[in-house]
Amino acid sequence: MTGWDIDPAGVAGVLSRVQEAERGLHDGIAMFGKGLEGAAVSVGTLDFSGAGGHGGGQAGLVAVALGEFMQGTEADVVFIPLRTSNSIDGAVEATNCYERGALEQAWNAQRRAELAPDVAAVLEAARKKGAGK
């Protein structure tokens, strides 16, 4: 810790660029999700009634595969912005502590930022919120 030589203005500049990129990341993830959902809807359904696909069919094989792909990549897709956000928050907190001379608190903030985010808890909370609970 005693070897730290942080330039708060430099940190602020870097974090500003990271936050800008983070906004693009969120936009890209949203487009990714909407694109997969749109593709799943557009690939059609299986119709076992012989009615020529007019309503009442089950999700087609491609739609099922896209759904499984979404479920299989969900944790990875959620992890990236969580890690980014935690890193930004940790850098801000550690820099603020450093400026106040609270080096132990700065070190603790840095260590917390290095921890992997709890993706499962975030997904569970999002599902509960989506279900109106």
Sequence and secondary structure as in RCSB ss.txt:
>XXXX:A:sequence
MTGWDIDPAGVAGVLSRVQEAERGLHDGIAMFGKGLEGAAVSVGTLDFSGAGGHGGGQAGLVAVALGEFMQGTEA
DVVFIPLRTSNSIDGAVEATNCYERGALEQAWNAQRRAELAPDVAAVLEAARKKGAGK
>XXXX:A:secstr
 TT    HHHHHHHHHHHHHHHHHHHHHHHHHHHHHHHHHHHT EE  SSS S S  EE HHHHHHHHHHHHHHH
HHHHHHHHHHHHHHHHHHHHHHHHHT HHHHHHHHHHHHS   HHHHHHHHHHHHTT 
